[in-house]
Amino acid sequence: MKICSETVFLYAPLAHRLGLYSIKTELEDLALKYEHPLIYREIERKFKETEEERGKYIEEIIDPLQKVLKKEGVDFTIKGRLK
């Protein structure tokens, strides 16, 4: 528990200040997993339940953008990811 508290109050904010946003997020996620395992599992369950729906939503956003950009002749790459 001491390590979780240190992580949340010291290391995660330090990573944020250094611009290491993915590390900050991972540190916070891991701290939550060990500090509040029930809450973490509930959040994880809800993410898994809505994964397909969120994926479809991303596709709904990407498809019209791709059509417009292709029509305009723009060279592009669009990536979607579930968060």
PLY file of the C-alpha trace (Angstrom):
ply
format ascii 1.0
element vertex 83
property float x
property float y
property float z
element edge 82
property int vertex1
property int vertex2
end_header
0.00 0.00 0.00
2.89 2.34 0.73
4.30 1.80 -2.75
0.88 2.47 -4.30
0.59 5.75 -2.40
4.10 6.80 -3.40
3.34 5.94 -7.00
0.15 8.00 -7.12
1.50 11.01 -5.24
5.10 11.11 -6.42
6.00 9.03 -9.47
2.86 9.49 -11.59
2.93 13.31 -11.28
6.67 13.28 -11.97
6.12 11.24 -15.14
3.42 13.72 -16.16
5.75 16.68 -15.67
8.39 14.96 -17.76
5.89 14.40 -20.57
5.80 10.64 -20.07
2.02 10.43 -20.29
1.77 6.73 -21.14
3.99 5.86 -18.17
1.93 8.13 -15.91
-1.25 6.38 -16.99
0.24 2.95 -16.52
1.50 3.84 -13.03
-1.95 5.10 -12.04
-3.63 2.01 -13.46
-1.29 -0.33 -11.60
-1.69 1.59 -8.35
-5.48 1.35 -8.65
-5.23 -2.37 -9.41
-3.39 -3.08 -6.16
-4.86 -0.36 -3.93
-8.52 -0.93 -4.91
-8.76 -4.34 -6.61
-12.57 -4.55 -6.54
-13.00 -1.17 -8.21
-10.31 -2.04 -10.75
-12.00 -5.33 -11.67
-15.38 -3.60 -12.03
-13.91 -0.99 -14.37
-12.09 -3.69 -16.33
-15.33 -5.70 -16.66
-17.23 -2.66 -17.94
-14.51 -1.94 -20.52
-14.69 -5.49 -21.81
-18.50 -5.35 -22.02
-18.45 -2.19 -24.14
-15.39 -2.98 -26.25
-17.33 -4.00 -29.35
-19.64 -0.97 -29.12
-16.72 1.41 -28.70
-14.94 -0.19 -31.68
-17.99 0.37 -33.87
-18.17 4.00 -32.72
-14.55 4.55 -33.74
-15.27 3.07 -37.17
-18.31 5.35 -37.53
-16.04 8.34 -36.97
-13.17 7.13 -39.18
-15.19 6.11 -42.26
-16.61 9.55 -43.15
-13.25 11.20 -42.49
-11.50 8.77 -44.81
-14.02 9.38 -47.58
-13.61 13.16 -47.41
-9.82 13.03 -47.22
-9.57 10.59 -50.14
-11.92 12.77 -52.18
-9.67 15.78 -51.51
-6.56 13.79 -52.45
-4.94 14.09 -49.04
-2.24 11.57 -48.11
-3.14 10.42 -44.60
-3.18 7.66 -42.03
-5.95 7.37 -39.46
-5.59 5.08 -36.48
-8.26 4.41 -33.93
-7.72 2.83 -30.56
-9.90 1.85 -27.67
-9.13 3.62 -24.44
0 1
1 2
2 3
3 4
4 5
5 6
6 7
7 8
8 9
9 10
10 11
11 12
12 13
13 14
14 15
15 16
16 17
17 18
18 19
19 20
20 21
21 22
22 23
23 24
24 25
25 26
26 27
27 28
28 29
29 30
30 31
31 32
32 33
33 34
34 35
35 36
36 37
37 38
38 39
39 40
40 41
41 42
42 43
43 44
44 45
45 46
46 47
47 48
48 49
49 50
50 51
51 52
52 53
53 54
54 55
55 56
56 57
57 58
58 59
59 60
60 61
61 62
62 63
63 64
64 65
65 66
66 67
67 68
68 69
69 70
70 71
71 72
72 73
73 74
74 75
75 76
76 77
77 78
78 79
79 80
80 81
81 82
